[in-house]
């Protein structure tokens, strides 16, 4: 990871992706500080393979019962948007490529 994504609050460079309402956010996995954000709409056509869960908080592992969706982001974006529409944070976890 490069220094552009280093957290200005704690200095670590470990990030997590979350969706909140209509925003796609990269946050620090250690302290939860937002590092960068964009509109979730900007991500919608991505082939990025991921699993989506209700977010348990920075640095915490989601549990199976909080599962929302899995697949290419462009195919599961509607489900993620619906789950995040009430303010629930949705964690996106990258899936290994085949």
Secondary structure as UniProt FT lines:
FT   HELIX           3..5
FT   TURN            8..10
FT   STRAND          15..20
FT   TURN            21..22
FT   STRAND          23..28
FT   TURN            29..31
FT   STRAND          34..39
FT   HELIX           40..43
FT   TURN            44..45
FT   STRAND          49..54
FT   TURN            58..59
FT   HELIX           64..66
FT   STRAND          67..72
FT   HELIX           73..84
FT   TURN            85..86
FT   STRAND          90..94
//
